[in-house]
Amino acid sequence: MASQVDRVNEFTAAFDGAIGSDVKDVREQLCGEGARDKGEYTGWPQLGGRTVVDAIAAIGAALGVPGMYDPHSEQQAGDKSA
């Protein structure tokens, strides 16, 4: 017969097991296709290789929102001058 501690540990393992996968799903949605692991920021093809946050910044820059800029075009401009 399982002890109370064993039952709590089994419940916690089953409950927490899905959280790691859920976090990776959210990370991929924000950071890009195939970017489920830490440090991957591949962007989305339909966003021009941008992450969701970078796409929002690009839209803000295109609309002239003060303080917003397109980091993707800044990187490209930096690469061209190098």
MOUR-V826130 format. One record per residue. SS is DSSP state (helix for helix, strand for strand, loop for the rest). Layout:
{{SS} {SS}}
This chain:
{{loop} {loop} {loop} {helix} {helix} {helix} {helix} {helix} {helix} {helix} {helix} {helix} {helix} {helix} {helix} {helix} {helix} {helix} {helix} {helix} {helix} {helix} {helix} {helix} {helix} {helix} {helix} {helix} {helix} {helix} {helix} {strand} {loop} {loop} {loop} {loop} {loop} {loop} {loop} {loop} {loop} {loop} {strand} {strand} {helix} {helix} {helix} {loop} {loop} {strand} {loop} {helix} {helix} {helix} {helix} {helix} {helix} {helix} {helix} {helix} {helix} {helix} {loop} {loop} {loop} {loop} {loop} {loop} {loop} {loop} {helix} {helix} {helix} {helix} {helix} {helix} {helix} {helix} {helix} {helix} {helix} {loop}}
